[in-house]
């Protein structure tokens, strides 16, 4: 059967492929510690009780019809207050768009700003920008990042690629690394965008900045989240933010995301989201609007969630550092934010006990799935080459005990390689 060129060429998710391998082993009765999906096990990390009660109450009061295309006014007003009190960002309700999670916001931003053939600049590794380029016919411009800078892009790395580009897509805390921009690096990148836009004639499309900060409330220790508009207010006319409650409230299935930016762009995104039917369910919007207004509820929940996630990330980090100290060819980067740890497992070229050569990071990962009963995601799933021996470990679906128990299994499995 003939299908579209887009359908023929659109690549599938590497994470789903890994999940297929895990599911096959589970069918055989094996218990795999799954650190692949950027999600929460709701039995380990339930959503806030007050939010859950609010959702149930909204359904009991028959809040089940279509919501407004840009989201319930009560929720947009609550988000406006949340952004102001938490980040000092001033966005009125007409500059806020509600959607069913953050994906429709990212996709609608691409569709609203990028024409086929336009250049989109983004770092690797990063989440899904390559797929959104495929969907919109954009030309992806990949910026290679370095572990020495925690896989966050620098101004020097981005600068050669901005001339003529339409969109710069950034994320902090970053999926897949859990690392973050420091203030100076983000300021220098912001200054590049400002300078580029000043150089463009009035009839040329400006360089827009898409800033994904869905993990902004999940930061640890002294690590602070920064955003471009706070650092450089003149970027407000060119910046579209992606945010929501999915990660900070462990509410991935609740599907309440919010984007915000210039009113004209948000209105165009609103029309696109409306045609996609990618609204957030009305009952969930009603409940989230009430929940965000109660700072005590929010603070109490975030305090516990962050402490639990940080404990899991730190335990995994310390486990890998102990392996490194014992001479294993592994490493990890200190957890800064989100639910991810960046780990290095540099065992390509080694042979399994059966004599199979591990040719790339995917082979290493599948070896660990079978031998150590633990699954990670190679950075190749996020745009790097197969020769990059760094991986994402997501702790949202594992208990602290699960993580403590997997380190000895990883040690034993790596010991078997020759």
Steps between C-alpha positions, in 0.01 A plus 500: 500500500624848415524739793636853537870575478478627857357172624763301313792701635388578855725308737356319798590545863814320612357494850198302376737249339677454832163464672415219257810309606412553867143380445621182331720418800217580740282251312767243587458586867809718537491808721672793325582828672368736235680835503400588144169687507484863607196427712398429857367179648183642653515245783842637599436864412124570515367838392415749777202378703333841475535500121359148479204594720441809288492295179251255648285787625504666158380180335232462767384849403483398133790710374526280191417720201741680266729750673585830327756459223770682695407343834275591791538865595522401867799277423675757281461752782637249750796425274562873465516531878716188530753636249509835675546366853742218413713656226419869485368457143213735410264343246128587501239237418481596131866404460451151645384189314384178668536168321499126563854487639805671351531309172217688323661825614835408346341373179269802466795735562691331218196524272437863590859617452678266258440455127622196305871544431554744789799431721441387858804499729508271803761321710565128509410321707150646529148367503299460178609813313614278214151351475327840504731608219389193305135580565531861381749451219755716678875465448655380828828664603654284772740657748732245655552547874770374736499311829750758631213752494241250627365460144356854512572710189720808523477825306819412316350171382170659394635819339607353162151370432266794571542707183180445302345257749133532598492322835741420781356223720640474853403311815607539864507290711579289198337179392692262474786614723344655810759778470431874483619830358708713729423871495798609295460241225131580451568876504761460227258297286226760555738772384565304180126486425463874566795584276373274222156660504646850492691405185190387308298723267137573591364272228693195624357260754675546836689234688258357755593323822304197619577445867384174656501531879260219589743389776563848641342420839715186543846635583732384776738657747663825391406451135269780387275514196547795263284613212580726204234767558600564861863530395430704186151662502543614136462132400136495613374575147692202357472232769240224533508304825390139546395401852231316693406282794599164354841469662493727806185331630578148367184549293606377158164333434297797621599683178511864605772700327538873460694703250545875505652770286408791270122529459512481120698175500288350779185579299640315199599206718149504649346455154737213421438321832126547442515336158699212650246466781795486740317663790557413860192330652268754660470332841877485534525868406243598762686305768844632400370858509397457864811305597751755368343773714591321823870564555507287816375194309749562219797563730429196717468269202807631318714477813430128541511417127834673455649334808396154381620550144827649617559203731457257210717703262773546763501130584542408135768767453691381807473141380656587164770707666584201720528280189724762341722508810535123475635524147187447292476706181193692613415851615204720592421870526371647823117520499379858462134483399218299340479122557808399300858405565762512226719190515792373295552130432801479270505132403465501122749262343482261795384141464221328690561160666348346185754681281264764356672835438312804631523724195321811625308653790181317404682166530631602842149592609342175384780305666421668831129435454563127464792460739441763772121526466522878465411721204625848410464711183809567286553861399474380140123507559537875552695587188861404572700234319504133601861544607403730790511281810277718717151404615189644663381341822148600604414431864128587501383141468740340751513490877810594694535131591485405130787736428709379793459140383591562134855628563639156603333343194662760272837434665466126446389539137787736411748264670404230250600706197841438346 
